[in-house]
Amino acid sequence: MGRIVVDVMLKPEILDPQGQAVRGALPRLGLDQFTDVRQGKRFVLSVDGPVTQTHLASAREAAETLLSNPVIEDVVNVHELTADEPEQAPITGAGA
Amino acid sequence: MGRIVVDVMLKPEILDPQGQAVRGALPRLGLDQFTDVRQGKRFVLSVDGPVTQTHLASAREAAETLLSNPVIEDVVNVHELTADEPEQAPITGAGA
């Protein structure tokens, strides 16, 4: 089964209150190195069999028409999920 | 300025109504190749200067304590945003 990742972020000029809330909370955890935080969306689309160029073209079309609002958001990334992004081997959550 | 990406997805066993809604809408756009859709969150953390191992360690700590809920979510990815992910050159939105 192939997987395609679509990343959508608010345009840089659009205010991001969720990101600002995270930015404001980080210093309270002792994490004060971060100068800005932006929050966006990540979609993982599954297809039967390996990912083809047709699948990627469809994913781009979906990204531009359904997964993002082009007035306020940019599709920053549409790519196949490869083994170096271990979606099935999370960094956290091993005990769950 | 360096940037670190943190990707957070719902655990595979957790129901994802947002992803299911997208999954249900895709065929109405003529996009019927996709067998499943999962929706997660993508955070972009900015730091002054280049990204160091200390920054990445802090980002991992933030990911595990603030950016995700370990009961229902997995941190699937914490990595430096590199030039091959053109955050500043979106795929869509060129006319905005």
Backbone of each chain as ProteinMPNN parsed JSONL, in Angstrom:
{"seq_chain_A": "MGRIVVDVMLKPEILDPQGQAVRGALPRLGLDQFTDVRQGKRFVLSVDGPVTQTHLASAREAAETLLSNPVIEDVVNVHELTADEPEQAPITGAGA", "coords_chain_A": {"N_chain_A": [[0.841, -1.207, 0.0], [0.616, 2.147, -0.942], [1.497, 5.442, 0.195], [0.67, 8.866, 0.323], [1.802, 12.02, 1.235], [0.371, 15.099, 2.085], [1.059, 18.361, 2.77], [-0.194, 21.198, 4.33], [-0.067, 24.596, 4.918], [-0.835, 27.654, 6.661], [-0.782, 30.696, 4.815], [2.152, 32.776, 4.886], [1.51, 35.459, 5.533], [-0.835, 35.321, 6.894], [-2.445, 35.513, 9.992], [-1.769, 33.317, 12.707], [-3.335, 32.01, 15.115], [-3.37, 29.592, 16.588], [-0.748, 28.649, 16.343], [0.522, 30.798, 17.608], [-0.426, 30.49, 20.197], [0.819, 28.104, 20.933], [3.449, 28.956, 20.714], [3.482, 30.807, 22.817], [3.193, 29.113, 24.974], [5.436, 27.48, 25.09], [7.78, 28.637, 26.452], [6.979, 28.35, 29.099], [7.391, 25.727, 29.557], [10.061, 25.685, 29.747], [11.243, 25.86, 27.322], [12.703, 27.937, 25.436], [13.883, 28.577, 23.055], [12.603, 28.952, 20.706], [11.54, 31.028, 18.139], [9.306, 31.419, 16.621], [6.174, 29.866, 15.894], [4.319, 27.942, 13.685], [1.235, 26.497, 12.823], [-0.008, 23.864, 10.933], [-1.652, 21.641, 8.575], [-1.494, 18.129, 8.039], [-1.946, 15.668, 5.728], [-2.457, 12.233, 5.117], [-2.716, 10.233, 2.446], [-3.913, 7.17, 1.34], [-3.195, 4.659, -1.078], [-4.021, 1.847, -3.19], [-1.54, -0.52, -3.861], [1.674, 0.427, -5.338], [2.748, 3.897, -5.275], [1.947, 5.941, -7.969], [2.745, 8.23, -10.7], [0.311, 9.173, -11.579], [-1.273, 8.885, -9.304], [0.019, 10.774, -7.693], [-0.507, 13.095, -9.134], [-3.29, 13.187, -8.86], [-3.413, 13.509, -6.107], [-2.27, 16.017, -5.867], [-4.223, 17.513, -7.139], [-6.372, 17.062, -5.39], [-5.269, 18.274, -3.14], [-5.234, 20.933, -3.88], [-7.888, 21.544, -4.295], [-9.583, 20.484, -2.327], [-8.249, 19.936, 0.105], [-7.01, 22.213, 0.914], [-7.515, 25.714, 1.505], [-7.269, 27.99, -0.862], [-7.242, 30.734, -0.535], [-6.245, 31.399, 1.963], [-4.344, 29.511, 2.546], [-1.379, 27.576, 1.78], [-0.352, 24.872, -0.253], [2.279, 23.126, 0.716], [3.711, 20.902, 0.169], [3.66, 17.876, -1.547], [4.134, 14.6, -1.502], [5.428, 11.253, -1.901], [5.156, 8.994, 0.798], [7.948, 7.809, 2.204], [10.324, 5.222, 3.211], [12.14, 6.443, 4.908], [10.674, 8.13, 6.37], [9.29, 7.131, 8.997], [6.316, 6.286, 9.286], [4.954, 4.276, 10.548], [6.438, 3.663, 12.734], [6.442, 5.272, 15.309], [7.986, 8.1, 16.951], [7.277, 8.738, 19.537], [4.978, 7.253, 21.914], [5.327, 4.563, 22.221], [4.527, 3.033, 24.336], [1.814, 2.807, 24.203]], "CA_chain_A": [[0.0, 0.0, 0.0], [1.381, 3.385, -0.994], [0.948, 6.572, 0.933], [1.086, 10.187, -0.152], [1.652, 13.054, 2.249], [0.077, 16.466, 1.639], [1.22, 19.318, 3.861], [-0.863, 22.47, 4.074], [0.222, 25.589, 5.96], [-1.373, 28.989, 6.436], [0.148, 31.598, 4.138], [2.957, 33.498, 5.887], [0.924, 36.728, 5.947], [-2.073, 35.076, 7.639], [-2.253, 35.33, 11.43], [-1.937, 31.912, 13.102], [-3.534, 32.046, 16.57], [-2.979, 28.322, 17.212], [0.713, 28.67, 16.438], [0.903, 31.777, 18.625], [-0.72, 29.902, 21.508], [1.908, 27.163, 21.205], [4.642, 29.793, 20.925], [3.397, 31.392, 24.149], [3.244, 28.081, 26.012], [6.741, 26.806, 25.127], [8.682, 29.093, 27.522], [6.525, 27.843, 30.398], [7.985, 24.392, 29.679], [11.51, 25.848, 29.732], [11.727, 25.782, 25.936], [12.623, 29.33, 24.994], [14.722, 28.809, 21.87], [11.823, 29.044, 19.474], [11.135, 32.403, 17.88], [7.989, 31.445, 15.984], [5.553, 28.558, 15.664], [3.171, 27.939, 12.773], [0.564, 25.201, 12.832], [-0.721, 23.54, 9.699], [-2.293, 20.335, 8.495], [-0.798, 17.082, 7.306], [-2.856, 14.608, 5.294], [-1.843, 11.027, 4.555], [-3.655, 9.57, 1.538], [-3.479, 5.81, 1.017], [-3.622, 4.086, -2.361], [-3.689, 0.428, -3.378], [-0.327, -0.727, -4.659], [2.68, 1.483, -5.246], [2.342, 5.242, -5.678], [2.331, 6.274, -9.344], [2.643, 9.657, -11.035], [-1.12, 9.476, -11.642], [-1.705, 9.098, -7.92], [0.557, 12.05, -7.208], [-1.256, 14.173, -9.798], [-4.598, 13.255, -8.201], [-3.205, 14.063, -4.762], [-2.066, 17.468, -6.019], [-5.536, 18.1, -7.435], [-7.112, 17.053, -4.127], [-4.657, 19.255, -2.242], [-5.553, 22.299, -4.298], [-9.324, 21.791, -4.365], [-10.336, 20.038, -1.153], [-7.478, 19.878, 1.348], [-6.542, 23.548, 1.307], [-8.274, 26.891, 1.091], [-6.195, 28.761, -1.507], [-7.248, 32.139, -0.125], [-5.446, 31.613, 3.179], [-3.394, 28.42, 2.79], [-0.503, 27.083, 0.716], [0.071, 23.464, -0.243], [3.739, 23.268, 0.711], [4.379, 19.627, -0.012], [2.917, 16.661, -1.912], [5.175, 13.623, -1.827], [5.216, 9.884, -1.442], [5.712, 8.687, 2.115], [8.991, 6.795, 1.985], [10.74, 4.491, 4.408], [12.883, 7.288, 5.846], [9.693, 8.769, 7.268], [8.683, 5.905, 9.54], [4.956, 6.575, 9.763], [4.482, 3.163, 11.371], [7.321, 3.51, 13.893], [6.445, 6.608, 15.873], [9.037, 8.497, 17.891], [6.671, 8.574, 20.858], [3.784, 6.431, 21.933], [5.685, 3.144, 22.202], [3.856, 2.318, 25.41], [0.359, 2.878, 24.095]], "C_chain_A": [[0.874, 1.255, 0.0], [0.697, 4.497, -0.224], [1.522, 7.865, 0.386], [0.798, 11.196, 0.959], [1.36, 14.387, 1.573], [0.186, 17.382, 2.857], [0.634, 20.656, 3.451], [-0.551, 23.408, 5.237], [-0.506, 26.886, 5.625], [-0.33, 29.811, 5.694], [0.897, 32.422, 5.184], [2.302, 34.786, 6.388], [-0.369, 36.563, 6.745], [-1.738, 34.817, 9.113], [-2.587, 33.89, 11.817], [-2.104, 31.844, 14.622], [-3.161, 30.739, 17.27], [-1.465, 28.272, 17.4], [1.183, 29.627, 17.511], [0.655, 31.245, 20.029], [0.379, 28.916, 21.903], [3.186, 27.938, 21.528], [4.643, 30.369, 22.338], [3.553, 30.373, 25.259], [4.633, 27.47, 26.151], [7.663, 27.314, 26.24], [8.259, 28.598, 28.904], [6.997, 26.417, 30.627], [9.512, 24.469, 29.694], [12.107, 25.801, 28.34], [11.613, 27.171, 25.319], [13.491, 29.625, 23.777], [13.915, 29.158, 20.633], [11.259, 30.448, 19.291], [9.75, 32.489, 17.234], [7.486, 30.012, 15.844], [4.381, 28.765, 14.708], [2.559, 26.557, 12.796], [-0.197, 25.009, 11.535], [-1.294, 22.145, 9.755], [-1.435, 19.384, 7.675], [-1.825, 15.996, 6.984], [-2.028, 13.436, 4.79], [-2.922, 10.3, 3.759], [-3.102, 8.198, 1.187], [-4.009, 5.402, -0.353], [-3.282, 2.6, -2.372], [-2.444, 0.331, -4.244], [0.637, 0.434, -4.532], [2.152, 2.82, -5.76], [2.857, 5.521, -7.09], [2.265, 7.785, -9.554], [1.181, 10.083, -11.129], [-1.671, 9.742, -10.246], [-1.238, 10.457, -7.405], [-0.176, 13.228, -7.844], [-2.636, 14.331, -9.166], [-4.474, 13.869, -6.811], [-3.0, 15.568, -4.837], [-3.401, 18.161, -6.298], [-6.384, 18.159, -6.162], [-6.593, 18.133, -3.189], [-5.129, 20.661, -2.575], [-7.042, 22.591, -4.225], [-10.053, 21.481, -3.063], [-9.556, 20.206, 0.146], [-6.973, 21.241, 1.805], [-7.537, 24.598, 0.826], [-7.267, 27.862, 0.475], [-6.178, 30.24, -1.135], [-6.292, 32.362, 1.051], [-4.348, 30.573, 3.366], [-2.564, 28.111, 1.546], [-0.333, 25.576, 0.874], [1.59, 23.488, -0.349], [4.436, 21.992, 0.278], [3.373, 18.569, -0.453], [3.968, 15.641, -2.3], [4.803, 12.25, -1.308], [5.853, 9.713, -0.07], [6.687, 7.53, 1.951], [9.462, 6.223, 3.311], [11.511, 5.362, 5.393], [11.966, 8.184, 6.662], [8.869, 7.646, 7.883], [7.319, 6.153, 10.165], [4.458, 5.491, 10.725], [5.344, 2.945, 12.615], [7.475, 4.861, 14.576], [7.595, 6.832, 16.859], [8.534, 8.365, 19.324], [5.559, 7.549, 20.769], [4.068, 4.943, 21.945], [4.901, 2.357, 23.247], [2.351, 2.24, 25.255], [-0.216, 1.605, 23.477]], "O_chain_A": [[1.762, 1.404, 0.84], [-0.518, 4.488, -0.022], [2.699, 7.947, 0.034], [-0.288, 11.222, 1.539], [2.023, 14.759, 0.605], [-0.515, 17.192, 3.851], [0.924, 21.178, 2.374], [-0.749, 23.055, 6.4], [-0.763, 27.183, 4.459], [0.87, 29.645, 5.916], [0.351, 32.731, 6.243], [2.507, 35.172, 7.539], [-0.937, 37.547, 7.219], [-0.866, 34.01, 9.433], [-3.557, 33.313, 11.326], [-1.125, 31.644, 15.342], [-2.693, 30.758, 18.409], [-0.966, 27.905, 18.463], [2.124, 29.329, 18.246], [1.431, 31.514, 20.946], [0.818, 28.89, 23.052], [3.902, 27.623, 22.478], [5.688, 30.416, 22.987], [3.992, 30.709, 26.359], [4.979, 26.986, 27.228], [8.281, 26.497, 26.922], [9.102, 28.443, 29.787], [7.005, 25.941, 31.763], [10.185, 23.438, 29.657], [13.325, 25.714, 28.182], [10.581, 27.538, 24.759], [13.801, 30.782, 23.496], [14.468, 29.606, 19.629], [10.59, 30.985, 20.175], [9.099, 33.532, 17.301], [8.268, 29.073, 15.696], [3.556, 29.658, 14.905], [3.274, 25.555, 12.79], [-0.938, 25.889, 11.097], [-1.411, 21.541, 10.821], [-0.744, 19.791, 6.741], [-2.489, 15.475, 7.881], [-1.016, 13.627, 4.116], [-3.907, 9.816, 4.316], [-1.946, 8.079, 0.782], [-5.125, 5.755, -0.734], [-2.38, 2.15, -1.665], [-2.322, 1.031, -5.25], [0.436, 1.326, -3.708], [1.23, 2.867, -6.574], [4.044, 5.36, -7.373], [1.788, 8.522, -8.691], [0.843, 11.22, -10.799], [-2.429, 10.687, -10.028], [-1.994, 11.192, -6.77], [-0.438, 14.234, -7.185], [-3.107, 15.449, -8.957], [-5.325, 14.653, -6.391], [-3.488, 16.311, -3.986], [-3.679, 19.239, -5.774], [-7.033, 19.168, -5.884], [-7.369, 18.822, -2.527], [-5.391, 21.473, -1.688], [-7.437, 23.751, -4.107], [-11.036, 22.144, -2.731], [-10.128, 20.575, 1.172], [-6.557, 21.401, 2.953], [-8.288, 24.388, -0.126], [-6.495, 28.491, 1.198], [-5.191, 30.929, -1.398], [-5.615, 33.388, 1.124], [-3.503, 30.726, 4.249], [-2.991, 28.352, 0.417], [-0.19, 25.068, 1.986], [2.131, 23.835, -1.399], [5.644, 22.003, 0.042], [2.344, 18.385, 0.198], [4.63, 15.798, -3.326], [3.98, 12.103, -0.404], [6.944, 10.219, 0.191], [6.298, 6.415, 1.602], [9.057, 6.672, 4.383], [11.54, 5.062, 6.586], [12.423, 8.912, 7.543], [7.844, 7.258, 7.324], [7.173, 6.222, 11.385], [3.641, 5.76, 11.606], [5.003, 2.119, 13.462], [8.507, 5.518, 14.443], [8.096, 5.907, 17.497], [9.268, 7.935, 20.213], [5.24, 7.045, 19.693], [3.168, 4.137, 21.709], [4.639, 1.167, 23.073], [1.678, 1.656, 26.104], [-1.43, 1.493, 23.31]]}, "seq_chain_B": "MGRIVVDVMLKPEILDPQGQAVRGALPRLGLDQFTDVRQGKRFVLSVDGPVTQTHLASAREAAETLLSNPVIEDVVNVHELTADEPEQAPITGAGA", "coords_chain_B": {"N_chain_B": [[17.842, 31.815, 9.484], [16.695, 28.954, 11.141], [14.513, 26.149, 10.687], [12.289, 23.844, 12.157], [10.448, 20.947, 11.614], [7.601, 19.439, 12.984], [5.697, 16.615, 12.929], [2.527, 15.395, 13.666], [0.368, 12.736, 14.129], [-2.849, 11.143, 14.461], [-3.051, 8.158, 16.389], [-2.944, 4.951, 14.74], [-5.088, 3.3, 15.532], [-7.024, 5.012, 16.389], [-10.096, 6.545, 15.713], [-10.666, 8.693, 12.943], [-12.436, 11.217, 12.265], [-12.27, 13.591, 10.73], [-10.478, 12.913, 8.689], [-11.999, 10.864, 7.526], [-14.154, 12.311, 6.569], [-12.928, 13.796, 4.553], [-12.096, 11.672, 2.952], [-14.609, 10.716, 2.141], [-15.434, 12.829, 0.557], [-13.719, 13.015, -1.611], [-14.317, 11.212, -3.885], [-16.477, 12.57, -4.993], [-15.261, 14.615, -6.293], [-14.234, 13.317, -8.375], [-12.024, 11.896, -7.721], [-11.097, 8.942, -7.071], [-9.166, 7.143, -6.318], [-8.179, 6.887, -3.806], [-7.825, 5.079, -0.862], [-7.867, 5.516, 1.821], [-7.853, 8.197, 4.181], [-6.011, 10.108, 6.38], [-5.928, 12.664, 8.807], [-3.668, 14.924, 10.171], [-1.469, 16.945, 12.243], [0.812, 19.551, 11.496], [3.623, 21.166, 12.604], [5.647, 24.045, 12.421], [8.558, 25.079, 13.722], [10.462, 27.884, 14.45], [13.88, 28.896, 14.718], [16.557, 31.029, 15.875], [19.349, 31.451, 13.79], [21.306, 28.618, 12.58], [19.892, 25.269, 12.714], [20.48, 23.301, 15.528], [21.656, 20.298, 17.251], [20.778, 20.571, 19.851], [18.568, 22.24, 19.529], [16.942, 20.456, 18.096], [16.568, 18.473, 20.014], [15.125, 19.918, 21.921], [12.88, 20.471, 20.396], [11.88, 17.904, 20.081], [11.211, 17.388, 22.727], [9.241, 19.342, 23.116], [7.41, 18.398, 21.243], [6.58, 16.032, 22.384], [5.439, 16.806, 24.775], [3.813, 19.083, 24.514], [2.874, 19.496, 21.881], [1.622, 17.216, 21.074], [-0.863, 14.807, 22.037], [-0.188, 12.201, 23.932], [-1.85, 10.053, 24.464], [-3.623, 9.668, 22.379], [-2.258, 10.373, 20.082], [0.577, 10.179, 17.839], [3.928, 11.27, 17.599], [5.247, 11.567, 14.588], [7.422, 12.459, 13.262], [10.243, 14.479, 13.539], [12.103, 16.894, 12.27], [14.707, 18.826, 10.649], [13.778, 21.526, 8.581], [14.533, 21.406, 5.316], [16.133, 22.518, 2.246], [15.035, 21.03, 0.204], [12.433, 20.813, 0.84], [10.418, 23.043, -0.048], [9.394, 25.374, 1.736], [8.959, 28.048, 1.41], [8.278, 28.341, -1.2], [5.546, 27.778, -2.346], [3.475, 25.134, -3.717], [0.945, 25.679, -4.594], [-1.051, 28.697, -4.796], [0.284, 30.772, -5.984], [-0.782, 33.013, -7.127], [-1.67, 34.596, -5.092]], "CA_chain_B": [[16.865, 31.274, 10.435], [16.416, 27.544, 10.945], [13.139, 25.719, 10.942], [12.124, 22.429, 12.495], [9.092, 20.456, 11.372], [7.094, 18.364, 13.846], [4.46, 16.048, 12.398], [1.76, 14.644, 14.665], [-0.795, 12.06, 13.547], [-3.604, 10.276, 15.352], [-2.627, 6.761, 16.363], [-3.715, 4.218, 13.717], [-6.304, 2.688, 16.063], [-7.973, 6.058, 16.776], [-10.985, 6.982, 14.634], [-10.307, 10.021, 12.444], [-13.617, 11.698, 11.525], [-11.898, 14.589, 9.715], [-9.947, 12.159, 7.554], [-13.103, 10.148, 6.887], [-14.932, 13.297, 5.82], [-12.167, 14.057, 3.323], [-12.182, 10.431, 2.176], [-15.928, 10.661, 1.539], [-15.636, 13.92, -0.405], [-12.827, 12.888, -2.778], [-14.959, 10.669, -5.087], [-17.352, 13.577, -5.587], [-14.403, 15.419, -7.163], [-13.688, 12.426, -9.394], [-10.757, 11.329, -7.247], [-11.542, 7.736, -6.372], [-8.055, 6.202, -6.138], [-7.658, 6.894, -2.446], [-8.523, 4.099, -0.042], [-7.967, 5.997, 3.195], [-7.26, 9.511, 4.423], [-5.827, 10.463, 7.786], [-5.537, 14.061, 8.949], [-2.889, 15.228, 11.37], [-1.001, 18.315, 12.411], [2.2, 19.842, 11.15], [4.108, 22.385, 13.253], [6.955, 24.536, 11.982], [9.175, 25.861, 14.792], [11.602, 28.66, 13.952], [14.945, 29.231, 15.673], [17.577, 31.939, 15.357], [20.554, 30.771, 13.332], [21.108, 27.257, 12.075], [19.315, 24.277, 13.626], [21.487, 22.465, 16.185], [21.116, 19.108, 17.915], [20.048, 21.054, 21.028], [17.248, 22.669, 19.054], [16.143, 19.277, 17.741], [16.179, 17.817, 21.26], [14.052, 20.734, 22.496], [11.693, 20.288, 19.569], [11.324, 16.596, 20.424], [10.564, 17.522, 24.035], [7.996, 20.081, 22.877], [6.498, 17.527, 20.497], [6.042, 14.989, 23.253], [4.756, 17.348, 25.945], [2.866, 20.163, 24.224], [2.314, 19.472, 20.521], [0.832, 16.004, 20.858], [-1.492, 14.139, 23.172], [0.338, 10.839, 23.752], [-2.891, 9.034, 24.6], [-4.289, 9.413, 21.087], [-1.465, 10.823, 18.937], [1.987, 9.828, 17.713], [4.833, 12.186, 16.911], [5.792, 10.69, 13.555], [8.502, 13.098, 12.536], [10.824, 15.748, 13.988], [13.299, 17.059, 11.438], [14.989, 20.171, 10.151], [13.191, 21.841, 7.275], [15.665, 21.632, 4.417], [15.812, 23.219, 0.994], [14.234, 20.212, -0.696], [11.029, 21.049, 1.182], [10.399, 24.491, -0.278], [8.326, 25.992, 2.534], [8.739, 29.419, 0.941], [7.891, 28.323, -2.61], [4.411, 26.853, -2.327], [3.031, 24.519, -4.961], [-0.214, 26.478, -5.011], [-1.142, 30.01, -4.16], [1.202, 31.704, -6.637], [-1.47, 34.238, -7.48], [-2.223, 35.273, -3.907]], "C_chain_B": [[16.587, 29.804, 10.12], [14.966, 27.217, 11.266], [13.114, 24.223, 11.199], [10.658, 22.069, 12.291], [8.771, 19.352, 12.374], [5.769, 17.897, 13.259], [3.806, 15.169, 13.446], [0.541, 14.039, 13.973], [-1.541, 11.305, 14.64], [-3.04, 8.864, 15.269], [-3.507, 5.985, 15.379], [-5.037, 3.656, 14.244], [-7.353, 3.721, 16.467], [-8.784, 6.486, 15.546], [-10.66, 8.425, 14.244], [-11.463, 10.575, 11.616], [-13.274, 12.738, 10.461], [-11.365, 13.9, 8.463], [-11.041, 11.43, 6.797], [-13.97, 11.093, 6.066], [-14.246, 13.628, 4.499], [-12.271, 12.857, 2.394], [-13.522, 10.329, 1.446], [-16.147, 11.708, 0.46], [-14.821, 13.731, -1.677], [-13.521, 12.302, -4.011], [-15.896, 11.665, -5.765], [-16.578, 14.557, -6.463], [-13.802, 14.563, -8.281], [-12.38, 11.767, -8.991], [-11.079, 10.093, -6.406], [-10.419, 6.714, -6.174], [-7.677, 6.015, -4.673], [-8.496, 6.006, -1.534], [-8.695, 4.566, 1.397], [-7.332, 7.381, 3.267], [-7.162, 9.702, 5.926], [-5.376, 11.92, 7.845], [-4.803, 14.266, 10.259], [-2.448, 16.674, 11.384], [0.47, 18.415, 12.037], [2.563, 21.161, 11.811], [5.446, 22.764, 12.633], [7.469, 25.479, 13.061], [10.392, 26.585, 14.228], [12.599, 28.914, 15.072], [15.871, 30.249, 15.023], [18.788, 31.131, 14.94], [20.256, 29.366, 12.86], [20.558, 26.323, 13.147], [20.432, 23.401, 14.19], [20.819, 21.217, 16.771], [20.333, 19.497, 19.17], [18.644, 21.503, 20.64], [16.359, 21.464, 18.758], [15.674, 18.538, 18.995], [15.037, 18.584, 21.933], [12.763, 20.551, 21.711], [11.041, 18.942, 19.87], [10.598, 16.649, 21.766], [9.232, 18.257, 23.888], [6.956, 19.184, 22.201], [5.807, 16.549, 21.431], [5.196, 15.546, 24.398], [3.644, 18.327, 25.586], [2.147, 19.97, 22.889], [1.476, 18.232, 20.243], [0.211, 15.548, 22.167], [-1.117, 12.66, 23.066], [-0.696, 9.735, 23.921], [-3.475, 8.668, 23.227], [-3.421, 9.73, 19.882], [-0.027, 10.303, 19.01], [2.733, 10.998, 17.073], [5.554, 11.35, 15.855], [7.076, 11.228, 12.951], [8.946, 14.362, 13.259], [12.094, 15.927, 13.178], [13.472, 18.5, 11.01], [14.339, 20.353, 8.791], [14.328, 22.217, 6.34], [15.182, 22.196, 3.09], [14.962, 22.368, 0.062], [12.765, 20.169, -0.279], [10.807, 22.548, 1.107], [9.24, 25.186, 0.418], [7.978, 27.39, 2.014], [8.301, 29.478, -0.515], [6.728, 27.349, -2.775], [4.057, 26.333, -3.706], [1.817, 25.268, -5.502], [-0.095, 27.868, -4.416], [-0.237, 31.054, -4.789], [0.528, 33.039, -6.935], [-1.945, 35.056, -6.287], [-1.346, 36.443, -3.466]], "O_chain_B": [[16.282, 29.451, 8.981], [14.297, 27.924, 12.019], [13.817, 23.447, 10.553], [9.755, 22.781, 12.73], [9.574, 18.443, 12.585], [4.834, 18.684, 13.109], [4.452, 14.305, 14.04], [-0.222, 14.744, 13.313], [-0.942, 10.878, 15.627], [-2.603, 8.425, 14.205], [-4.679, 6.317, 15.201], [-6.004, 3.546, 13.49], [-8.461, 3.349, 16.851], [-8.226, 6.752, 14.482], [-10.41, 9.27, 15.104], [-11.475, 10.421, 10.395], [-13.908, 12.774, 9.406], [-11.734, 14.24, 7.339], [-11.02, 11.379, 5.568], [-14.462, 10.727, 4.998], [-14.896, 13.728, 3.459], [-12.505, 13.008, 1.195], [-13.577, 9.912, 0.289], [-16.95, 11.506, -0.451], [-15.205, 14.246, -2.727], [-13.34, 12.838, -5.104], [-16.087, 11.608, -6.979], [-17.171, 15.255, -7.286], [-12.958, 15.035, -9.042], [-11.706, 11.153, -9.817], [-11.302, 10.184, -5.199], [-10.69, 5.547, -5.892], [-6.938, 5.091, -4.335], [-9.714, 6.157, -1.445], [-9.565, 4.071, 2.114], [-6.404, 7.698, 2.523], [-8.13, 9.479, 6.653], [-4.553, 12.359, 7.042], [-5.259, 13.836, 11.319], [-2.968, 17.515, 10.651], [1.253, 17.487, 12.239], [1.885, 22.167, 11.601], [6.276, 21.899, 12.355], [6.895, 26.543, 13.293], [11.252, 25.967, 13.6], [12.219, 29.12, 16.224], [15.967, 30.332, 13.798], [19.208, 30.223, 15.657], [19.097, 28.967, 12.753], [20.739, 26.559, 14.341], [21.226, 22.831, 13.443], [19.594, 21.095, 16.786], [19.348, 18.846, 19.519], [17.664, 21.195, 21.32], [15.182, 21.443, 19.117], [14.549, 18.041, 19.053], [14.097, 17.98, 22.452], [11.68, 20.483, 22.292], [9.816, 18.834, 19.913], [9.534, 16.055, 21.941], [8.222, 17.85, 24.461], [5.775, 19.213, 22.548], [4.616, 16.269, 21.296], [4.335, 14.846, 24.932], [2.633, 18.392, 26.286], [0.953, 20.246, 22.777], [0.707, 18.203, 19.283], [0.698, 15.862, 23.253], [-1.651, 11.942, 22.221], [-0.437, 8.589, 23.552], [-3.778, 7.505, 22.958], [-3.797, 9.395, 18.758], [0.504, 10.029, 20.086], [2.244, 11.63, 16.137], [6.387, 10.51, 16.198], [7.75, 10.521, 12.203], [8.121, 15.225, 13.562], [13.063, 15.194, 13.375], [12.526, 19.289, 11.006], [14.348, 19.448, 7.956], [15.006, 23.225, 6.545], [13.982, 22.331, 2.849], [14.245, 22.906, -0.781], [11.944, 19.559, -0.963], [10.99, 23.251, 2.101], [8.24, 25.54, -0.207], [6.846, 27.854, 2.16], [7.982, 30.556, -1.017], [6.9, 26.24, -3.28], [4.299, 26.986, -4.722], [1.68, 25.465, -6.71], [0.82, 28.173, -3.651], [-0.008, 32.111, -4.2], [1.19, 34.076, -6.989], [-2.561, 36.107, -6.466], [-1.665, 37.119, -2.488]]}, "name": "protein", "num_of_chains": 2, "seq": "MGRIVVDVMLKPEILDPQGQAVRGALPRLGLDQFTDVRQGKRFVLSVDGPVTQTHLASAREAAETLLSNPVIEDVVNVHELTADEPEQAPITGAGAMGRIVVDVMLKPEILDPQGQAVRGALPRLGLDQFTDVRQGKRFVLSVDGPVTQTHLASAREAAETLLSNPVIEDVVNVHELTADEPEQAPITGAGA"}
